[in-house]
Amino acid sequence: MAPHPRLIQEYKRMADESREIFAERRFKFEQQYGKRVFGISIQIPLPSHIQELIKSLQTELLALEPNHLVLQEPAAAHMTVIPVVLWKGAYDRPNEDIWNEIAEECLHTFREMGKSFAPIQIHFRQVIANQSAVFLCAYDDNDLFHDMRQKLFSTLPIPNGTPNKNTVIHSVITRYAQPLEHPDAILQWTENKVLDVPMTIDRVELRKELQYPALKTEVLAAWG
């Protein structure tokens, strides 16, 4: 089956924006890596063959830009389905207080939803850069990942202030530490990279994130 048209359109939009960002050198630089945070999110851990893929892609990127990247630790690489309490969310009280108020209902509802969870097959086929990072991007045929994302966001007790902006299936390969020396080479590399690496999503975790980006987490509940 062909990739879902919505995802094709979303990735085309991202790639078009990427060209504009790189042409204008409009980059943002990582300042949070390794710092303590408090957030609750639903994430998908990546199996070993996808971690190895990320390591391989990082090696290629380092050959182009050896000094100015902040590489994602492959063992901590993941895909975020939705944030529940976003670590950098614009809330009117501390994140921990918000989570304590909704934790019981959220955990119960998440576990109940998991009773009907069925694995989802995806394929990593593209690499796209934006103003702050380079992403490994995946497709599914029937947009089941997006359906899962929207159902979770509409069913769980998500607090006001948590954005619902995620529209694609992606994992971070690297972030930018400082102005890139060879941005055009990186952009060309992303546009020339052709992949087709399958993955089965058979586990979905509700996590507490304590060190960004997912360097230290606690699994609170899981499907699969």
C-alpha positions as CSV (number, residue, x, y, z in Angstrom):
1,M,0.0,0.0,0.0
2,A,1.1,3.6,-0.6
3,P,1.9,6.0,2.3
4,H,-1.2,7.9,3.5
5,P,-1.8,11.1,1.5
6,R,-2.0,13.3,4.6
7,L,1.5,12.3,5.6
8,I,2.8,12.8,2.1
9,Q,1.4,16.4,2.2
10,E,2.8,17.1,5.7
11,Y,6.3,16.0,4.9
12,K,6.2,18.0,1.6
13,R,5.3,21.0,3.6
14,M,8.1,20.4,6.1
15,A,10.6,19.9,3.3
16,D,9.6,23.1,1.6
17,E,9.9,25.0,4.9
18,S,13.3,23.4,5.4
19,R,14.6,24.9,2.2
20,E,13.4,28.4,3.3
21,I,15.0,28.0,6.7
22,F,18.3,26.9,5.4
23,A,18.4,29.6,2.7
24,E,17.8,32.3,5.3
25,R,19.9,30.6,8.0
26,R,17.1,30.8,10.5
27,F,18.3,28.3,13.1
28,K,17.6,27.7,16.8
29,F,20.3,26.2,19.0
30,E,19.9,23.5,21.7
31,Q,20.2,24.9,25.3
32,Q,18.2,22.3,27.3
33,Y,20.0,19.0,26.5
34,G,20.8,17.1,29.7
35,K,19.0,19.4,32.0
36,R,16.4,18.4,34.6
37,V,12.8,18.7,33.6
38,F,9.4,17.4,34.7
39,G,7.0,16.3,32.0
40,I,4.5,13.6,31.3
41,S,4.1,12.3,27.8
42,I,3.2,9.3,25.7
43,Q,6.2,8.0,23.9
44,I,7.2,5.0,21.8
45,P,10.6,3.4,22.5
46,L,12.6,2.5,19.4
47,P,13.9,-1.1,18.8
48,S,17.6,-1.8,18.4
49,H,17.6,-1.8,14.6
50,I,16.2,1.8,14.6
51,Q,18.7,2.9,17.2
52,E,21.4,1.5,15.0
53,L,19.9,3.4,12.0
54,I,20.1,6.6,14.0
55,K,23.7,6.0,14.9
56,S,24.5,5.4,11.3
57,L,22.8,8.6,10.2
58,Q,24.6,10.5,12.9
59,T,28.0,9.2,11.7
60,E,27.1,10.5,8.2
61,L,26.1,13.9,9.6
62,L,29.2,14.2,11.7
63,A,31.3,13.8,8.5
64,L,29.5,16.9,7.2
65,E,29.3,19.0,10.4
66,P,31.8,17.6,13.0
67,N,31.7,20.3,15.6
68,H,28.2,21.9,15.9
69,L,25.7,19.1,16.5
70,V,24.1,17.8,19.7
71,L,23.5,14.1,18.9
72,Q,20.5,12.4,20.3
73,E,21.6,9.5,22.5
74,P,20.3,6.5,20.4
75,A,19.3,4.5,23.5
76,A,17.1,7.4,24.5
77,A,15.7,8.0,21.1
78,H,11.9,7.7,20.9
79,M,8.8,9.0,19.1
80,T,6.4,11.2,21.0
81,V,2.7,10.5,20.5
82,I,1.4,13.4,22.6
83,P,2.5,15.4,25.5
84,V,0.3,15.2,28.6
85,V,2.0,17.7,30.8
86,L,4.6,19.4,28.5
87,W,7.9,20.0,30.3
88,K,8.0,23.5,28.8
89,G,4.3,24.1,28.8
90,A,2.7,27.5,29.6
91,Y,0.8,26.5,32.8
92,D,-0.4,28.6,35.6
93,R,1.2,26.3,38.3
94,P,4.0,23.8,38.6
95,N,4.0,20.8,36.3
96,E,4.2,18.4,39.3
97,D,1.0,19.9,40.8
98,I,-0.8,19.6,37.5
99,W,0.2,16.0,37.1
100,N,-0.8,15.1,40.7
101,E,-4.3,16.5,40.0
102,I,-4.9,14.3,36.9
103,A,-2.6,11.3,37.5
104,E,-5.2,8.8,38.8
105,E,-7.7,9.5,36.0
106,C,-5.0,9.7,33.3
107,L,-3.4,6.4,34.3
108,H,-6.8,4.6,34.5
109,T,-8.0,5.9,31.2
110,F,-4.7,5.2,29.4
111,R,-4.7,1.6,30.7
112,E,-8.4,1.1,29.6
113,M,-7.6,2.4,26.1
114,G,-4.7,0.0,25.9
115,K,-7.0,-3.0,26.0
116,S,-7.9,-2.4,22.4
117,F,-4.5,-1.5,21.2
118,A,-3.2,-3.3,18.0
119,P,0.3,-3.0,16.7
120,I,0.9,-0.4,13.9
121,Q,3.3,-1.0,11.1
122,I,5.4,2.0,9.9
123,H,8.3,2.6,7.5
124,F,11.1,5.2,8.0
125,R,11.6,6.6,4.6
126,Q,12.8,10.2,4.9
127,V,15.1,12.6,6.7
128,I,14.0,16.2,7.1
129,A,15.7,19.1,8.9
130,N,14.0,22.1,10.5
131,Q,15.3,25.2,12.2
132,S,16.5,23.3,15.3
133,A,17.0,19.6,14.5
134,V,17.2,16.8,11.9
135,F,14.4,14.2,12.0
136,L,14.0,10.6,11.0
137,C,10.5,10.5,9.5
138,A,8.1,7.6,9.0
139,Y,4.9,6.8,7.1
140,D,2.1,4.4,7.8
141,D,-0.4,3.4,5.1
142,N,-3.7,4.1,6.9
143,D,-2.8,7.0,9.2
144,L,-3.4,4.8,12.2
145,F,-0.7,6.6,14.2
146,H,-2.5,9.9,13.7
147,D,-5.8,8.3,14.7
148,M,-4.2,7.0,17.9
149,R,-2.7,10.4,18.6
150,Q,-6.0,12.2,18.2
151,K,-7.9,9.7,20.2
152,L,-5.5,9.9,23.1
153,F,-5.5,13.7,23.1
154,S,-9.3,13.9,23.1
155,T,-9.9,11.1,25.7
156,L,-7.2,11.7,28.3
157,P,-7.6,14.5,30.9
158,I,-5.1,16.8,29.1
159,P,-4.6,20.1,31.0
160,N,-5.2,23.5,29.4
161,G,-1.8,24.7,28.1
162,T,-0.7,21.4,26.6
163,P,-0.5,21.9,22.8
164,N,-1.8,19.4,20.2
165,K,0.7,20.2,17.4
166,N,2.2,16.9,16.5
167,T,1.1,15.8,13.0
168,V,3.9,13.5,11.8
169,I,5.8,10.3,12.9
170,H,9.4,11.3,13.7
171,S,12.4,10.9,16.0
172,V,15.2,13.3,16.5
173,I,18.6,12.4,15.0
174,T,20.5,15.5,16.1
175,R,20.0,19.0,17.2
176,Y,22.1,22.1,16.5
177,A,24.5,23.3,19.2
178,Q,25.6,26.5,17.4
179,P,25.6,28.1,14.0
180,L,26.3,25.4,11.4
181,E,29.4,25.6,9.3
182,H,28.0,23.6,6.4
183,P,24.2,24.0,6.3
184,D,23.9,23.6,2.6
185,A,25.7,20.2,2.8
186,I,23.3,19.1,5.5
187,L,20.2,20.2,3.5
188,Q,21.5,18.4,0.4
189,W,22.2,15.3,2.5
190,T,18.6,15.2,3.9
191,E,17.1,15.7,0.4
192,N,19.2,12.9,-1.1
193,K,18.7,10.4,1.6
194,V,16.5,7.5,0.6
195,L,15.4,4.9,3.2
196,D,12.8,2.2,3.7
197,V,13.2,0.7,7.1
198,P,10.2,-1.0,8.7
199,M,9.2,-0.9,12.3
200,T,6.3,-2.4,14.2
201,I,4.9,-0.2,17.0
202,D,3.9,-2.8,19.6
203,R,4.6,-0.9,22.8
204,V,3.3,2.6,23.8
205,E,4.5,4.1,27.1
206,L,3.1,6.8,29.4
207,R,6.3,8.2,30.8
208,K,7.5,10.7,33.3
209,E,10.5,12.6,31.8
210,L,13.1,13.9,34.3
211,Q,16.1,14.7,32.1
212,Y,15.7,16.2,28.6
213,P,15.4,14.7,26.0
214,A,14.2,11.5,27.5
215,L,17.7,10.8,28.9
216,K,16.0,9.9,32.2
217,T,12.4,8.6,32.2
218,E,10.1,6.5,34.4
219,V,7.5,4.3,32.7
220,L,4.2,4.8,34.6
221,A,2.0,2.6,32.4
222,A,2.3,0.9,29.0
223,W,0.4,-0.8,26.2
224,G,1.9,-4.0,24.7
